[in-house]
Amino acid sequence: MEEDFLKDEQISPSNVQDRVLCDIGMFLEAMGKNISEYELPKPNTISAHSGGVLKEILEEMNAPISGEDTYIIQNLNYE
C-alpha cells in the first residue's frame, strides 16, 4: 500500500504514512473495527486528507465523456 502512495506525485513522502494509516482505518471500519483497537500510530487526518478528494474519485471525475453520453438526456422519455 505504501508503494502505491509513493508513486502518486501529488502526495508528499512525509504524508505517505498518514495516508496508509487512514486507509487501514477505513478498511477496519468497514469490517466493524476501529484502528484504535490495534497498536498502530494515530494518523494525522489533516495531512492524510490534504489532497481533498480520494484518488479514485478524482479518476472518475476526470474520465472522458463521449459525445453520445453528453446528449443522452435528450433521448430520455418525458413521462
C-alpha positions in Angstrom: 0.0 0.0 0.0 2.8 2.4 0.8 4.4 1.8 -2.6 1.2 2.8 -4.3 1.1 6.1 -2.4 4.8 6.8 -3.1 4.1 6.5 -6.9 1.5 9.3 -6.6 3.3 12.6 -7.3 0.5 14.6 -5.6 1.3 13.0 -2.2 4.4 14.2 -0.4 6.6 11.4 1.0 6.0 12.8 4.5 2.3 12.2 4.2 2.5 8.6 2.9 2.4 7.0 6.4 -0.7 9.1 7.3 -2.4 8.1 4.1 -1.6 4.4 4.7 -2.9 4.5 8.3 -6.0 6.4 7.2 -6.8 3.7 4.5 -6.2 0.9 7.1 -8.6 2.7 9.4 -11.2 2.9 6.7 -10.8 -0.8 5.9 -11.1 -1.7 9.6 -14.2 0.5 10.0 -15.8 -1.3 7.0 -15.3 -4.5 9.0 -16.8 -3.1 12.2 -13.4 -2.5 13.8 -11.5 0.6 14.9 -7.9 1.5 14.3 -7.6 2.4 18.0 -8.1 -1.3 18.9 -4.6 -2.0 17.4 -1.2 -0.8 18.4 -0.9 1.5 15.4 0.0 5.2 15.5 -2.9 7.5 15.1 -2.9 9.1 11.7 -2.8 12.8 11.3 -6.1 13.2 9.5 -5.2 16.7 8.3 -2.2 15.5 6.2 -3.9 12.2 5.4 -6.7 14.0 3.6 -4.7 17.1 2.4 -5.4 16.1 -1.2 -9.1 16.8 -0.6 -10.5 14.2 -2.8 -9.6 10.5 -2.9 -7.7 9.3 -5.9 -10.5 7.0 -7.1 -13.0 9.9 -7.1 -10.5 12.2 -9.0 -10.1 9.4 -11.6 -13.9 9.1 -12.1 -14.3 12.9 -12.3 -11.6 13.1 -15.0 -12.9 10.2 -17.0 -13.6 11.2 -20.7 -17.2 11.7 -21.6 -18.2 10.7 -25.1 -20.5 12.9 -27.3 -23.1 10.2 -27.2 -23.2 10.3 -23.4 -23.4 14.1 -23.4 -26.6 14.0 -25.5 -28.3 11.0 -23.7 -30.6 13.3 -21.8 -32.3 14.4 -25.0 -33.2 10.7 -25.6 -35.0 10.2 -22.2 -38.7 9.8 -22.0 -40.6 12.8 -20.6 -43.2 10.8 -18.6 
